């Protein structure tokens, strides 16, 4: 978890499942509730993500929307995490970026 004046970034572990999904969600909520002006969820290095990971993203997006905080999700270009996200229609609900740099540039362009 990294927080700057302009953005909070939460880097997901290699695998997200029932064993750690709730802890990751708590970290995301802590960033949002601390007043971060924007949030990036970085799944670029995540190699496995089940419905618990999608739950973290969806609930984070709901909270970010409530607070008026822009949020971007960084997904790997290919692999199971990307396929699960595509099948779930994640790109229709959250902003997707190929990497953290692109997400930060998109957030900076909003200001």
Backbone as XML, in Angstrom:
<?xml version="1.0"?>
<chain id="A" units="angstrom">
  <residue number="1" name="UNK">
    <atom name="N" x="0.851" y="-1.168" z="0.000"/>
    <atom name="CA" x="0.000" y="0.000" z="0.000"/>
    <atom name="C" x="0.901" y="1.235" z="0.000"/>
  </residue>
  <residue number="2" name="UNK">
    <atom name="N" x="0.640" y="2.123" z="-0.935"/>
    <atom name="CA" x="1.416" y="3.349" z="-1.075"/>
    <atom name="C" x="0.449" y="4.526" z="-1.141"/>
  </residue>
  <residue number="3" name="UNK">
    <atom name="N" x="0.768" y="5.573" z="-0.437"/>
    <atom name="CA" x="-0.100" y="6.741" z="-0.444"/>
    <atom name="C" x="0.730" y="7.996" z="-0.644"/>
  </residue>
  <residue number="4" name="UNK">
    <atom name="N" x="0.311" y="8.821" z="-1.605"/>
    <atom name="CA" x="0.962" y="10.100" z="-1.851"/>
    <atom name="C" x="-0.094" y="11.195" z="-1.738"/>
  </residue>
  <residue number="5" name="UNK">
    <atom name="N" x="0.302" y="12.420" z="-1.984"/>
    <atom name="CA" x="-0.642" y="13.535" z="-1.930"/>
    <atom name="C" x="-1.695" y="13.447" z="-3.029"/>
  </residue>
  <residue number="6" name="UNK">
    <atom name="N" x="-1.385" y="12.732" z="-4.102"/>
    <atom name="CA" x="-2.290" y="12.697" z="-5.252"/>
    <atom name="C" x="-3.040" y="11.387" z="-5.418"/>
  </residue>
  <residue number="7" name="UNK">
    <atom name="N" x="-2.537" y="10.307" z="-4.784"/>
    <atom name="CA" x="-3.131" y="9.002" z="-5.071"/>
    <atom name="C" x="-2.718" y="7.949" z="-4.044"/>
  </residue>
  <residue number="8" name="UNK">
    <atom name="N" x="-3.628" y="7.033" z="-3.791"/>
    <atom name="CA" x="-3.307" y="5.843" z="-3.016"/>
    <atom name="C" x="-3.243" y="4.664" z="-3.966"/>
  </residue>
  <residue number="9" name="UNK">
    <atom name="N" x="-2.229" y="3.833" z="-3.829"/>
    <atom name="CA" x="-2.082" y="2.661" z="-4.688"/>
    <atom name="C" x="-2.013" y="1.421" z="-3.817"/>
  </residue>
  <residue number="10" name="UNK">
    <atom name="N" x="-2.897" y="0.474" z="-4.101"/>
    <atom name="CA" x="-2.908" y="-0.792" z="-3.382"/>
    <atom name="C" x="-2.501" y="-1.890" z="-4.357"/>
  </residue>
  <residue number="11" name="UNK">
    <atom name="N" x="-1.345" y="-2.488" z="-4.109"/>
    <atom name="CA" x="-0.836" y="-3.556" z="-4.955"/>
    <atom name="C" x="-1.322" y="-4.893" z="-4.409"/>
  </residue>
  <residue number="12" name="UNK">
    <atom name="N" x="-2.033" y="-5.633" z="-5.251"/>
    <atom name="CA" x="-2.561" y="-6.926" z="-4.853"/>
    <atom name="C" x="-1.446" y="-7.963" z="-4.820"/>
  </residue>
  <residue number="13" name="UNK">
    <atom name="N" x="-1.564" y="-8.978" z="-3.955"/>
    <atom name="CA" x="-0.565" y="-10.046" z="-3.919"/>
    <atom name="C" x="-0.687" y="-10.940" z="-5.164"/>
  </residue>
  <residue number="14" name="UNK">
    <atom name="N" x="0.196" y="-11.925" z="-5.261"/>
    <atom name="CA" x="0.186" y="-12.853" z="-6.405"/>
    <atom name="C" x="-1.162" y="-13.553" z="-6.566"/>
  </residue>
  <residue number="15" name="UNK">
    <atom name="N" x="-1.776" y="-13.923" z="-5.455"/>
    <atom name="CA" x="-3.051" y="-14.628" z="-5.488"/>
    <atom name="C" x="-4.033" y="-13.971" z="-4.535"/>
  </residue>
  <residue number="16" name="UNK">
    <atom name="N" x="-5.292" y="-13.852" z="-5.000"/>
    <atom name="CA" x="-6.361" y="-13.309" z="-4.167"/>
    <atom name="C" x="-7.473" y="-14.350" z="-4.117"/>
  </residue>
  <residue number="17" name="UNK">
    <atom name="N" x="-7.809" y="-14.763" z="-2.898"/>
    <atom name="CA" x="-8.862" y="-15.753" z="-2.719"/>
    <atom name="C" x="-9.492" y="-15.573" z="-1.345"/>
  </residue>
  <residue number="18" name="UNK">
    <atom name="N" x="-10.217" y="-16.564" z="-0.906"/>
    <atom name="CA" x="-10.909" y="-16.495" z="0.378"/>
    <atom name="C" x="-9.963" y="-16.219" z="1.540"/>
  </residue>
  <residue number="19" name="UNK">
    <atom name="N" x="-8.720" y="-16.689" z="1.436"/>
    <atom name="CA" x="-7.779" y="-16.545" z="2.543"/>
    <atom name="C" x="-7.314" y="-15.115" z="2.785"/>
  </residue>
  <residue number="20" name="UNK">
    <atom name="N" x="-7.355" y="-14.252" z="1.742"/>
    <atom name="CA" x="-6.828" y="-12.897" z="1.938"/>
    <atom name="C" x="-7.721" y="-11.781" z="1.383"/>
  </residue>
  <residue number="21" name="UNK">
    <atom name="N" x="-8.833" y="-12.126" z="0.765"/>
    <atom name="CA" x="-9.706" y="-11.115" z="0.161"/>
    <atom name="C" x="-10.189" y="-10.059" z="1.153"/>
  </residue>
  <residue number="22" name="UNK">
    <atom name="N" x="-10.595" y="-10.483" z="2.314"/>
    <atom name="CA" x="-11.126" y="-9.541" z="3.313"/>
    <atom name="C" x="-10.037" y="-8.579" z="3.793"/>
  </residue>
  <residue number="23" name="UNK">
    <atom name="N" x="-8.822" y="-9.070" z="3.988"/>
    <atom name="CA" x="-7.713" y="-8.207" z="4.422"/>
    <atom name="C" x="-7.377" y="-7.169" z="3.354"/>
  </residue>
  <residue number="24" name="UNK">
    <atom name="N" x="-7.430" y="-7.566" z="2.088"/>
    <atom name="CA" x="-7.154" y="-6.623" z="0.998"/>
    <atom name="C" x="-8.253" y="-5.570" z="0.941"/>
  </residue>
  <residue number="25" name="UNK">
    <atom name="N" x="-9.501" y="-5.999" z="1.113"/>
    <atom name="CA" x="-10.615" y="-5.042" z="1.128"/>
    <atom name="C" x="-10.451" y="-4.042" z="2.265"/>
  </residue>
  <residue number="26" name="UNK">
    <atom name="N" x="-10.039" y="-4.500" z="3.425"/>
    <atom name="CA" x="-9.821" y="-3.598" z="4.561"/>
    <atom name="C" x="-8.755" y="-2.555" z="4.229"/>
  </residue>
  <residue number="27" name="UNK">
    <atom name="N" x="-7.693" y="-2.959" z="3.544"/>
    <atom name="CA" x="-6.648" y="-2.010" z="3.149"/>
    <atom name="C" x="-7.204" y="-0.966" z="2.184"/>
  </residue>
  <residue number="28" name="UNK">
    <atom name="N" x="-8.006" y="-1.412" z="1.221"/>
    <atom name="CA" x="-8.599" y="-0.474" z="0.261"/>
    <atom name="C" x="-9.514" y="0.514" z="0.976"/>
  </residue>
  <residue number="29" name="UNK">
    <atom name="N" x="-10.327" y="0.021" z="1.898"/>
    <atom name="CA" x="-11.240" y="0.895" z="2.643"/>
    <atom name="C" x="-10.467" y="1.885" z="3.511"/>
  </residue>
  <residue number="30" name="UNK">
    <atom name="N" x="-9.372" y="1.421" z="4.078"/>
    <atom name="CA" x="-8.544" y="2.303" z="4.904"/>
    <atom name="C" x="-7.972" y="3.448" z="4.055"/>
  </residue>
  <residue number="31" name="UNK">
    <atom name="N" x="-7.504" y="3.124" z="2.853"/>
    <atom name="CA" x="-7.005" y="4.171" z="1.955"/>
    <atom name="C" x="-8.114" y="5.156" z="1.602"/>
  </residue>
  <residue number="32" name="UNK">
    <atom name="N" x="-9.274" y="4.627" z="1.219"/>
    <atom name="CA" x="-10.379" y="5.507" z="0.834"/>
    <atom name="C" x="-10.846" y="6.361" z="2.013"/>
  </residue>
  <residue number="33" name="UNK">
    <atom name="N" x="-10.990" y="5.759" z="3.170"/>
    <atom name="CA" x="-11.489" y="6.491" z="4.338"/>
    <atom name="C" x="-10.465" y="7.463" z="4.912"/>
  </residue>
  <residue number="34" name="UNK">
    <atom name="N" x="-9.193" y="7.307" z="4.522"/>
    <atom name="CA" x="-8.155" y="8.225" z="5.000"/>
    <atom name="C" x="-8.161" y="9.534" z="4.211"/>
  </residue>
  <residue number="35" name="UNK">
    <atom name="N" x="-8.981" y="9.588" z="3.162"/>
    <atom name="CA" x="-9.079" y="10.823" z="2.395"/>
    <atom name="C" x="-8.220" y="10.862" z="1.149"/>
  </residue>
  <residue number="36" name="UNK">
    <atom name="N" x="-7.762" y="9.711" z="0.688"/>
    <atom name="CA" x="-6.959" y="9.712" z="-0.537"/>
    <atom name="C" x="-7.768" y="10.346" z="-1.673"/>
  </residue>
  <residue number="37" name="UNK">
    <atom name="N" x="-7.141" y="11.197" z="-2.478"/>
    <atom name="CA" x="-7.876" y="11.881" z="-3.543"/>
    <atom name="C" x="-8.172" y="10.989" z="-4.750"/>
  </residue>
  <residue number="38" name="UNK">
    <atom name="N" x="-7.484" y="9.858" z="-4.876"/>
    <atom name="CA" x="-7.704" y="8.909" z="-5.961"/>
    <atom name="C" x="-7.168" y="7.555" z="-5.510"/>
  </residue>
  <residue number="39" name="UNK">
    <atom name="N" x="-7.672" y="6.481" z="-6.144"/>
    <atom name="CA" x="-7.248" y="5.138" z="-5.755"/>
    <atom name="C" x="-6.912" y="4.323" z="-7.000"/>
  </residue>
  <residue number="40" name="UNK">
    <atom name="N" x="-5.779" y="3.637" z="-6.936"/>
    <atom name="CA" x="-5.397" y="2.675" z="-7.976"/>
    <atom name="C" x="-5.275" y="1.309" z="-7.310"/>
  </residue>
  <residue number="41" name="UNK">
    <atom name="N" x="-5.991" y="0.335" z="-7.852"/>
    <atom name="CA" x="-5.845" y="-1.049" z="-7.426"/>
    <atom name="C" x="-4.973" y="-1.729" z="-8.475"/>
  </residue>
  <residue number="42" name="UNK">
    <atom name="N" x="-3.795" y="-2.140" z="-8.070"/>
    <atom name="CA" x="-2.800" y="-2.676" z="-9.003"/>
    <atom name="C" x="-2.770" y="-4.200" z="-8.947"/>
  </residue>
  <residue number="43" name="UNK">
    <atom name="N" x="-3.341" y="-4.822" z="-9.974"/>
    <atom name="CA" x="-3.349" y="-6.276" z="-10.081"/>
    <atom name="C" x="-2.369" y="-6.769" z="-11.142"/>
  </residue>
  <residue number="44" name="UNK">
    <atom name="N" x="-1.459" y="-5.914" z="-11.585"/>
    <atom name="CA" x="-0.539" y="-6.272" z="-12.671"/>
    <atom name="C" x="0.269" y="-7.525" z="-12.360"/>
  </residue>
  <residue number="45" name="UNK">
    <atom name="N" x="0.635" y="-7.732" z="-11.117"/>
    <atom name="CA" x="1.425" y="-8.897" z="-10.739"/>
    <atom name="C" x="0.607" y="-10.041" z="-10.180"/>
  </residue>
  <residue number="46" name="UNK">
    <atom name="N" x="-0.690" y="-9.904" z="-10.201"/>
    <atom name="CA" x="-1.594" y="-10.922" z="-9.657"/>
    <atom name="C" x="-1.765" y="-12.043" z="-10.690"/>
  </residue>
  <residue number="47" name="UNK">
    <atom name="N" x="-1.514" y="-13.286" z="-10.281"/>
    <atom name="CA" x="-1.621" y="-14.412" z="-11.197"/>
    <atom name="C" x="-2.874" y="-15.247" z="-10.982"/>
  </residue>
  <residue number="48" name="UNK">
    <atom name="N" x="-3.573" y="-15.053" z="-9.861"/>
    <atom name="CA" x="-4.824" y="-15.762" z="-9.603"/>
    <atom name="C" x="-5.752" y="-14.845" z="-8.829"/>
  </residue>
  <residue number="49" name="UNK">
    <atom name="N" x="-6.991" y="-14.779" z="-9.269"/>
    <atom name="CA" x="-7.981" y="-13.927" z="-8.613"/>
    <atom name="C" x="-9.343" y="-14.586" z="-8.791"/>
  </residue>
  <residue number="50" name="UNK">
    <atom name="N" x="-9.949" y="-14.983" z="-7.680"/>
    <atom name="CA" x="-11.287" y="-15.564" z="-7.781"/>
    <atom name="C" x="-12.325" y="-14.493" z="-7.459"/>
  </residue>
  <residue number="51" name="UNK">
    <atom name="N" x="-13.517" y="-14.905" z="-7.146"/>
    <atom name="CA" x="-14.595" y="-13.943" z="-6.885"/>
    <atom name="C" x="-14.292" y="-13.025" z="-5.710"/>
  </residue>
  <residue number="52" name="UNK">
    <atom name="N" x="-13.426" y="-13.439" z="-4.802"/>
    <atom name="CA" x="-13.052" y="-12.571" z="-3.680"/>
    <atom name="C" x="-12.308" y="-11.332" z="-4.171"/>
  </residue>
  <residue number="53" name="UNK">
    <atom name="N" x="-11.460" y="-11.493" z="-5.158"/>
    <atom name="CA" x="-10.758" y="-10.352" z="-5.736"/>
    <atom name="C" x="-11.712" y="-9.416" z="-6.453"/>
  </residue>
  <residue number="54" name="UNK">
    <atom name="N" x="-12.662" y="-9.985" z="-7.195"/>
    <atom name="CA" x="-13.669" y="-9.163" z="-7.864"/>
    <atom name="C" x="-14.528" y="-8.425" z="-6.839"/>
  </residue>
  <residue number="55" name="UNK">
    <atom name="N" x="-14.803" y="-9.077" z="-5.714"/>
    <atom name="CA" x="-15.557" y="-8.444" z="-4.635"/>
    <atom name="C" x="-14.793" y="-7.241" z="-4.075"/>
  </residue>
  <residue number="56" name="UNK">
    <atom name="N" x="-13.490" y="-7.389" z="-3.901"/>
    <atom name="CA" x="-12.667" y="-6.272" z="-3.411"/>
    <atom name="C" x="-12.775" y="-5.091" z="-4.371"/>
  </residue>
  <residue number="57" name="UNK">
    <atom name="N" x="-12.649" y="-5.368" z="-5.656"/>
    <atom name="CA" x="-12.705" y="-4.301" z="-6.655"/>
    <atom name="C" x="-14.082" y="-3.636" z="-6.664"/>
  </residue>
  <residue number="58" name="UNK">
    <atom name="N" x="-15.125" y="-4.448" z="-6.693"/>
    <atom name="CA" x="-16.492" y="-3.915" z="-6.753"/>
    <atom name="C" x="-16.836" y="-3.099" z="-5.514"/>
  </residue>
  <residue number="59" name="UNK">
    <atom name="N" x="-16.521" y="-3.617" z="-4.346"/>
    <atom name="CA" x="-16.838" y="-2.882" z="-3.118"/>
    <atom name="C" x="-15.987" y="-1.625" z="-2.979"/>
  </residue>
  <residue number="60" name="UNK">
    <atom name="N" x="-14.739" y="-1.691" z="-3.442"/>
    <atom name="CA" x="-13.887" y="-0.500" z="-3.428"/>
    <atom name="C" x="-14.473" y="0.566" z="-4.354"/>
  </residue>
  <residue number="61" name="UNK">
    <atom name="N" x="-14.936" y="0.142" z="-5.518"/>
    <atom name="CA" x="-15.529" y="1.085" z="-6.464"/>
    <atom name="C" x="-16.785" y="1.721" z="-5.880"/>
  </residue>
  <residue number="62" name="UNK">
    <atom name="N" x="-17.606" y="0.927" z="-5.211"/>
    <atom name="CA" x="-18.822" y="1.469" z="-4.596"/>
    <atom name="C" x="-18.465" y="2.533" z="-3.560"/>
  </residue>
  <residue number="63" name="UNK">
    <atom name="N" x="-17.496" y="2.243" z="-2.718"/>
    <atom name="CA" x="-17.086" y="3.202" z="-1.676"/>
    <atom name="C" x="-16.439" y="4.439" z="-2.306"/>
  </residue>
  <residue number="64" name="UNK">
    <atom name="N" x="-15.601" y="4.226" z="-3.318"/>
    <atom name="CA" x="-14.960" y="5.355" z="-3.993"/>
    <atom name="C" x="-16.021" y="6.260" z="-4.613"/>
  </residue>
  <residue number="65" name="UNK">
    <atom name="N" x="-17.035" y="5.667" z="-5.220"/>
    <atom name="CA" x="-18.125" y="6.458" z="-5.804"/>
    <atom name="C" x="-18.863" y="7.256" z="-4.741"/>
  </residue>
  <residue number="66" name="UNK">
    <atom name="N" x="-19.136" y="6.631" z="-3.607"/>
    <atom name="CA" x="-19.803" y="7.330" z="-2.499"/>
    <atom name="C" x="-19.010" y="8.558" z="-2.067"/>
  </residue>
  <residue number="67" name="UNK">
    <atom name="N" x="-17.685" y="8.421" z="-2.072"/>
    <atom name="CA" x="-16.809" y="9.490" z="-1.602"/>
    <atom name="C" x="-16.409" y="10.466" z="-2.714"/>
  </residue>
  <residue number="68" name="UNK">
    <atom name="N" x="-16.782" y="10.155" z="-3.950"/>
    <atom name="CA" x="-16.380" y="11.003" z="-5.074"/>
    <atom name="C" x="-14.909" y="10.878" z="-5.418"/>
  </residue>
  <residue number="69" name="UNK">
    <atom name="N" x="-14.342" y="9.706" z="-5.156"/>
    <atom name="CA" x="-12.919" y="9.458" z="-5.401"/>
    <atom name="C" x="-12.769" y="8.660" z="-6.697"/>
  </residue>
  <residue number="70" name="UNK">
    <atom name="N" x="-12.013" y="9.170" z="-7.669"/>
    <atom name="CA" x="-11.787" y="8.392" z="-8.887"/>
    <atom name="C" x="-10.933" y="7.157" z="-8.591"/>
  </residue>
  <residue number="71" name="UNK">
    <atom name="N" x="-11.260" y="6.066" z="-9.296"/>
    <atom name="CA" x="-10.544" y="4.818" z="-9.070"/>
    <atom name="C" x="-10.210" y="4.166" z="-10.402"/>
  </residue>
  <residue number="72" name="UNK">
    <atom name="N" x="-9.005" y="3.634" z="-10.495"/>
    <atom name="CA" x="-8.551" y="2.890" z="-11.665"/>
    <atom name="C" x="-8.078" y="1.524" z="-11.207"/>
  </residue>
  <residue number="73" name="UNK">
    <atom name="N" x="-8.259" y="0.531" z="-12.065"/>
    <atom name="CA" x="-7.779" y="-0.827" z="-11.804"/>
    <atom name="C" x="-6.765" y="-1.184" z="-12.877"/>
  </residue>
  <residue number="74" name="UNK">
    <atom name="N" x="-5.593" y="-1.615" z="-12.447"/>
    <atom name="CA" x="-4.547" y="-2.056" z="-13.367"/>
    <atom name="C" x="-4.637" y="-3.575" z="-13.470"/>
  </residue>
  <residue number="75" name="UNK">
    <atom name="N" x="-4.875" y="-4.053" z="-14.688"/>
    <atom name="CA" x="-4.996" y="-5.491" z="-14.924"/>
    <atom name="C" x="-3.862" y="-5.977" z="-15.826"/>
  </residue>
  <residue number="76" name="UNK">
    <atom name="N" x="-3.451" y="-7.235" z="-15.634"/>
    <atom name="CA" x="-2.486" y="-7.794" z="-16.570"/>
    <atom name="C" x="-3.115" y="-7.873" z="-17.971"/>
  </residue>
  <residue number="77" name="UNK">
    <atom name="N" x="-2.299" y="-7.821" z="-18.995"/>
    <atom name="CA" x="-2.801" y="-7.856" z="-20.370"/>
    <atom name="C" x="-3.405" y="-9.210" z="-20.733"/>
  </residue>
  <residue number="78" name="UNK">
    <atom name="N" x="-2.921" y="-10.279" z="-20.121"/>
    <atom name="CA" x="-3.431" y="-11.610" z="-20.425"/>
    <atom name="C" x="-3.324" y="-12.471" z="-19.172"/>
  </residue>
  <residue number="79" name="UNK">
    <atom name="N" x="-3.895" y="-13.660" z="-19.241"/>
    <atom name="CA" x="-3.848" y="-14.584" z="-18.106"/>
    <atom name="C" x="-5.203" y="-14.713" z="-17.443"/>
  </residue>
  <residue number="80" name="UNK">
    <atom name="N" x="-5.246" y="-15.531" z="-16.416"/>
    <atom name="CA" x="-6.502" y="-15.864" z="-15.746"/>
    <atom name="C" x="-7.156" y="-14.643" z="-15.102"/>
  </residue>
  <residue number="81" name="UNK">
    <atom name="N" x="-6.369" y="-13.760" z="-14.519"/>
    <atom name="CA" x="-6.934" y="-12.576" z="-13.861"/>
    <atom name="C" x="-7.650" y="-11.706" z="-14.897"/>
  </residue>
  <residue number="82" name="UNK">
    <atom name="N" x="-7.049" y="-11.537" z="-16.051"/>
    <atom name="CA" x="-7.673" y="-10.753" z="-17.116"/>
    <atom name="C" x="-8.941" y="-11.439" z="-17.625"/>
  </residue>
  <residue number="83" name="UNK">
    <atom name="N" x="-8.867" y="-12.763" z="-17.813"/>
    <atom name="CA" x="-10.041" y="-13.495" z="-18.311"/>
    <atom name="C" x="-11.199" y="-13.426" z="-17.327"/>
  </residue>
  <residue number="84" name="UNK">
    <atom name="N" x="-10.917" y="-13.631" z="-16.052"/>
    <atom name="CA" x="-11.974" y="-13.563" z="-15.029"/>
    <atom name="C" x="-12.594" y="-12.169" z="-15.019"/>
  </residue>
  <residue number="85" name="UNK">
    <atom name="N" x="-11.773" y="-11.146" z="-15.102"/>
    <atom name="CA" x="-12.259" y="-9.759" z="-15.107"/>
    <atom name="C" x="-13.112" y="-9.483" z="-16.339"/>
  </residue>
  <residue number="86" name="UNK">
    <atom name="N" x="-12.671" y="-9.981" z="-17.496"/>
    <atom name="CA" x="-13.425" y="-9.774" z="-18.732"/>
    <atom name="C" x="-14.772" y="-10.497" z="-18.684"/>
  </residue>
  <residue number="87" name="UNK">
    <atom name="N" x="-14.776" y="-11.741" z="-18.221"/>
    <atom name="CA" x="-16.018" y="-12.513" z="-18.133"/>
    <atom name="C" x="-17.004" y="-11.844" z="-17.172"/>
  </residue>
  <residue number="88" name="UNK">
    <atom name="N" x="-16.480" y="-11.293" z="-16.087"/>
    <atom name="CA" x="-17.331" y="-10.619" z="-15.094"/>
    <atom name="C" x="-17.796" y="-9.239" z="-15.561"/>
  </residue>
  <residue number="89" name="UNK">
    <atom name="N" x="-17.260" y="-8.756" z="-16.685"/>
    <atom name="CA" x="-17.661" y="-7.443" z="-17.191"/>
    <atom name="C" x="-17.104" y="-6.293" z="-16.379"/>
  </residue>
  <residue number="90" name="UNK">
    <atom name="N" x="-15.977" y="-6.510" z="-15.763"/>
    <atom name="CA" x="-15.386" y="-5.489" z="-14.894"/>
    <atom name="C" x="-15.144" y="-4.174" z="-15.627"/>
  </residue>
  <residue number="91" name="UNK">
    <atom name="N" x="-14.750" y="-4.237" z="-16.892"/>
    <atom name="CA" x="-14.445" y="-3.027" z="-17.654"/>
    <atom name="C" x="-15.670" y="-2.144" z="-17.858"/>
  </residue>
  <residue number="92" name="UNK">
    <atom name="N" x="-16.866" y="-2.682" z="-17.653"/>
    <atom name="CA" x="-18.074" y="-1.855" z="-17.752"/>
    <atom name="C" x="-18.347" y="-1.081" z="-16.470"/>
  </residue>
  <residue number="93" name="UNK">
    <atom name="N" x="-17.692" y="-1.475" z="-15.376"/>
    <atom name="CA" x="-17.974" y="-0.855" z="-14.083"/>
    <atom name="C" x="-16.843" y="0.008" z="-13.538"/>
  </residue>
  <residue number="94" name="UNK">
    <atom name="N" x="-15.609" y="-0.295" z="-13.938"/>
    <atom name="CA" x="-14.462" y="0.455" z="-13.428"/>
    <atom name="C" x="-13.539" y="0.833" z="-14.574"/>
  </residue>
  <residue number="95" name="UNK">
    <atom name="N" x="-12.746" y="1.859" z="-14.345"/>
    <atom name="CA" x="-11.745" y="2.273" z="-15.329"/>
    <atom name="C" x="-10.576" y="1.302" z="-15.263"/>
  </residue>
  <residue number="96" name="UNK">
    <atom name="N" x="-10.155" y="0.807" z="-16.422"/>
    <atom name="CA" x="-9.070" y="-0.172" z="-16.511"/>
    <atom name="C" x="-7.866" y="0.474" z="-17.186"/>
  </residue>
  <residue number="97" name="UNK">
    <atom name="N" x="-6.687" y="0.201" z="-16.638"/>
    <atom name="CA" x="-5.436" y="0.698" z="-17.221"/>
    <atom name="C" x="-4.467" y="-0.470" z="-17.388"/>
  </residue>
  <residue number="98" name="UNK">
    <atom name="N" x="-3.552" y="-0.384" z="-18.355"/>
    <atom name="CA" x="-2.579" y="-1.464" z="-18.558"/>
    <atom name="C" x="-1.431" y="-1.450" z="-17.553"/>
  </residue>
  <residue number="99" name="UNK">
    <atom name="N" x="-1.207" y="-0.291" z="-16.907"/>
    <atom name="CA" x="-0.130" y="-0.200" z="-15.920"/>
    <atom name="C" x="-0.387" y="1.004" z="-15.004"/>
  </residue>
  <residue number="100" name="UNK">
    <atom name="N" x="0.350" y="1.057" z="-13.927"/>
    <atom name="CA" x="0.162" y="2.116" z="-12.924"/>
    <atom name="C" x="0.481" y="3.490" z="-13.507"/>
  </residue>
  <residue number="101" name="UNK">
    <atom name="N" x="1.507" y="3.576" z="-14.325"/>
    <atom name="CA" x="1.879" y="4.865" z="-14.925"/>
    <atom name="C" x="0.727" y="5.436" z="-15.742"/>
  </residue>
  <residue number="102" name="UNK">
    <atom name="N" x="0.104" y="4.603" z="-16.554"/>
    <atom name="CA" x="-1.038" y="5.047" z="-17.365"/>
    <atom name="C" x="-2.196" y="5.486" z="-16.476"/>
  </residue>
  <residue number="103" name="UNK">
    <atom name="N" x="-2.460" y="4.742" z="-15.413"/>
    <atom name="CA" x="-3.532" y="5.109" z="-14.485"/>
    <atom name="C" x="-3.239" y="6.454" z="-13.826"/>
  </residue>
  <residue number="104" name="UNK">
    <atom name="N" x="-2.004" y="6.657" z="-13.404"/>
    <atom name="CA" x="-1.639" y="7.936" z="-12.776"/>
    <atom name="C" x="-1.758" y="9.096" z="-13.768"/>
  </residue>
  <residue number="105" name="UNK">
    <atom name="N" x="-1.364" y="8.855" z="-15.021"/>
    <atom name="CA" x="-1.493" y="9.907" z="-16.035"/>
    <atom name="C" x="-2.960" y="10.249" z="-16.286"/>
  </residue>
  <residue number="106" name="UNK">
    <atom name="N" x="-3.802" y="9.238" z="-16.312"/>
    <atom name="CA" x="-5.238" y="9.470" z="-16.514"/>
    <atom name="C" x="-5.822" y="10.267" z="-15.344"/>
  </residue>
  <residue number="107" name="UNK">
    <atom name="N" x="-5.386" y="9.946" z="-14.148"/>
    <atom name="CA" x="-5.869" y="10.687" z="-12.977"/>
    <atom name="C" x="-5.368" y="12.133" z="-13.006"/>
  </residue>
  <residue number="108" name="UNK">
    <atom name="N" x="-4.129" y="12.335" z="-13.393"/>
    <atom name="CA" x="-3.564" y="13.682" z="-13.468"/>
    <atom name="C" x="-4.275" y="14.512" z="-14.534"/>
  </residue>
  <residue number="109" name="UNK">
    <atom name="N" x="-4.687" y="13.867" z="-15.616"/>
    <atom name="CA" x="-5.375" y="14.579" z="-16.695"/>
    <atom name="C" x="-6.752" y="15.078" z="-16.268"/>
  </residue>
  <residue number="110" name="UNK">
    <atom name="N" x="-7.300" y="14.469" z="-15.244"/>
    <atom name="CA" x="-8.620" y="14.883" z="-14.740"/>
    <atom name="C" x="-8.552" y="16.219" z="-14.031"/>
  </residue>
  <residue number="111" name="UNK">
    <atom name="N" x="-7.359" y="16.615" z="-13.608"/>
    <atom name="CA" x="-7.220" y="17.861" z="-12.811"/>
    <atom name="C" x="-6.697" y="18.987" z="-13.646"/>
  </residue>
</chain>
